[in-house]
Amino acid sequence: MQYLKEKTILITGITDEGSLAMSIARQVREEGGTVICSGLGRTAHHSGLSDRARDFLDKTYEAFETTVKKELGDDTLTFPLDVTLDGSIQDFCDALKAKGISLNGFLHSIAMDKTIKAGVVIKSILDVTKDEFFGAMDVSAYSLVSLTRGLIHSDLLKKNSSILALSYLGAEKVAYHPYKNIGVAKAALERIVVELAHELGTSHQIKVNAIRFSPYTGSKAGSAIQGLAEAVEFCDKHSPLGNAQPEDLAYESAYLLRSEGRVTGEIRNVDGGYHIRG
Ligand SMILES: NC(=O)c1ccc[n+]([C@@H]2O[C@H](COP(=O)([O-])OP(=O)(O)OC[C@H]3O[C@@H](n4cnc5c(N)ncnc54)[C@H](O)[C@@H]3O)[C@@H](O)[C@H]2O)c1
């Protein structure tokens, strides 16, 4: 189906080919849409960066641009965006405006939790510091508010636009593997989805939804989570349909990103039915 013909969708959260956002970007194009992509990188609003942090941001942005151009074509527009910096959001909105772009929706596919590091045991909630707690909240939850606000205030989201965020069952329940601090941030993200759905539906006819996806180790974020590989196996065995794959997520995302329909404030499970189990 060409659900997204002549629609322009912003895709955030591409790091490499394994990013869930990349599968969704491909599907948006498959459905006739145009994608523009933002990636984490160094901006004029970063200050006091250590050499290591500068190197990380530069390499992350380079990998993002290379992946987008290779997978989606050289003509795909790319922009740096750090969602924790209001100035970066404003620059990004100004850049879209300068190019005469307006959006029919966007994908929020962004998460970070300093208590999750590859090969490291995830901290218990009792040990999470204030900095770790608010860091995860800032990047993984509040960013949905700040990015949406930036786009709305710059008049970049058309009427009937659709906003979609990615979440996980660990927002609500203690997951098979430790999800802890980021689970709390995902709970906030989902609550923000519901509040924004109410406000923006009323004011702008804009829909806001989230999808909880199966555990997936093919991305950078997923591969760092302690015990996720075992969770993938367990959930696959115990889901009526087996784990949902990135293609399943992409198909459902493109459907929710379309301008038609009156589905909003929904937290949809794309997980092969795992969530119905006791
Ligand atoms: N992998 C899984 O098992 C799984 C399951 C369900 C939901 N999700 C969610 O899907 C989304 C995408 O994750 P993924 O698995 O594709 O991993 P990923 O590592 O490919 O994507 C995470 C993205 O967040 C971006 N990001 C982090 N800090 C940022 C900042 N300050 N500003 C802008 N961007 C920033 C990273 O650059 C990266 O592109 C996340 O919200 C994740 O929680 C993942």
Ligand as a Chemical Component Dictionary entry (heavy atoms), coordinates in Angstrom:
data_LIG
# 
_chem_comp.id                   LIG 
_chem_comp.type                 NON-POLYMER 
_chem_comp.pdbx_formal_charge   0 
_chem_comp.three_letter_code    LIG 
# 
loop_
_chem_comp_atom.comp_id 
_chem_comp_atom.atom_id 
_chem_comp_atom.alt_atom_id 
_chem_comp_atom.type_symbol 
_chem_comp_atom.charge 
_chem_comp_atom.model_Cartn_x 
_chem_comp_atom.model_Cartn_y 
_chem_comp_atom.model_Cartn_z 
_chem_comp_atom.pdbx_ordinal 
LIG N1  N1  N 0  16.608 -2.958 20.446 1  
LIG C1  C1  C 0  15.531 -3.315 21.147 2  
LIG O1  O1  O 0  15.445 -4.413 21.717 3  
LIG C2  C2  C 0  14.364 -2.375 21.251 4  
LIG C3  C3  C 0  13.096 -2.903 21.575 5  
LIG C4  C4  C 0  12.022 -2.012 21.714 6  
LIG C5  C5  C 0  12.220 -0.651 21.536 7  
LIG N2  N2  N 1  13.482 -0.185 21.228 8  
LIG C6  C6  C 0  13.638 1.269  21.079 9  
LIG O2  O2  O 0  13.867 1.567  19.716 10 
LIG C7  C7  C 0  14.559 2.820  19.638 11 
LIG C8  C8  C 0  15.755 2.676  18.713 12 
LIG O3  O3  O 0  16.688 1.774  19.281 13 
LIG P1  P1  P 0  17.563 0.760  18.403 14 
LIG O4  O4  O 0  17.423 -0.570 19.058 15 
LIG O5  O5  O -1 17.272 0.901  16.959 16 
LIG O6  O6  O 0  19.066 1.247  18.742 17 
LIG P2  P2  P 0  20.013 2.371  18.043 18 
LIG O7  O7  O 0  21.225 2.400  18.904 19 
LIG O8  O8  O 0  20.199 2.060  16.610 20 
LIG O9  O9  O 0  19.161 3.722  18.197 21 
LIG C9  C9  C 0  19.195 4.585  19.316 22 
LIG C10 C10 C 0  19.431 5.983  18.751 23 
LIG O10 O10 O 0  19.340 7.000  19.764 24 
LIG C11 C11 C 0  20.220 8.041  19.327 25 
LIG N3  N3  N 0  20.512 9.017  20.386 26 
LIG C12 C12 C 0  21.022 8.786  21.623 27 
LIG N4  N4  N 0  21.213 9.969  22.277 28 
LIG C13 C13 C 0  20.774 10.949 21.437 29 
LIG C14 C14 C 0  20.705 12.375 21.526 30 
LIG N5  N5  N 0  21.105 13.024 22.631 31 
LIG N6  N6  N 0  20.211 13.077 20.471 32 
LIG C15 C15 C 0  19.800 12.443 19.344 33 
LIG N7  N7  N 0  19.846 11.087 19.196 34 
LIG C16 C16 C 0  20.334 10.358 20.225 35 
LIG C17 C17 C 0  21.472 7.272  18.913 36 
LIG O11 O11 O 0  22.359 8.078  18.159 37 
LIG C18 C18 C 0  20.833 6.136  18.125 38 
LIG O12 O12 O 0  20.728 6.483  16.752 39 
LIG C19 C19 C 0  14.919 3.214  21.071 40 
LIG O13 O13 O 0  13.944 4.101  21.582 41 
LIG C20 C20 C 0  14.835 1.870  21.794 42 
LIG O14 O14 O 0  14.607 1.997  23.188 43 
LIG C21 C21 C 0  14.539 -1.010 21.055 44 
# 
loop_
_chem_comp_bond.comp_id 
_chem_comp_bond.atom_id_1 
_chem_comp_bond.atom_id_2 
_chem_comp_bond.value_order 
_chem_comp_bond.pdbx_ordinal 
LIG N1  C1  SING 1  
LIG C1  O1  DOUB 2  
LIG C1  C2  SING 3  
LIG C2  C3  SING 4  
LIG C2  C21 DOUB 5  
LIG C3  C4  DOUB 6  
LIG C4  C5  SING 7  
LIG C5  N2  DOUB 8  
LIG N2  C6  SING 9  
LIG N2  C21 SING 10 
LIG C6  O2  SING 11 
LIG C6  C20 SING 12 
LIG O2  C7  SING 13 
LIG C7  C8  SING 14 
LIG C7  C19 SING 15 
LIG C8  O3  SING 16 
LIG O3  P1  SING 17 
LIG P1  O4  DOUB 18 
LIG P1  O5  SING 19 
LIG P1  O6  SING 20 
LIG O6  P2  SING 21 
LIG P2  O7  DOUB 22 
LIG P2  O8  SING 23 
LIG P2  O9  SING 24 
LIG O9  C9  SING 25 
LIG C9  C10 SING 26 
LIG C10 O10 SING 27 
LIG C10 C18 SING 28 
LIG O10 C11 SING 29 
LIG C11 N3  SING 30 
LIG C11 C17 SING 31 
LIG N3  C12 SING 32 
LIG N3  C16 SING 33 
LIG C12 N4  DOUB 34 
LIG N4  C13 SING 35 
LIG C13 C14 SING 36 
LIG C13 C16 DOUB 37 
LIG C14 N5  SING 38 
LIG C14 N6  DOUB 39 
LIG N6  C15 SING 40 
LIG C15 N7  DOUB 41 
LIG N7  C16 SING 42 
LIG C17 O11 SING 43 
LIG C17 C18 SING 44 
LIG C18 O12 SING 45 
LIG C19 O13 SING 46 
LIG C19 C20 SING 47 
LIG C20 O14 SING 48 
# 
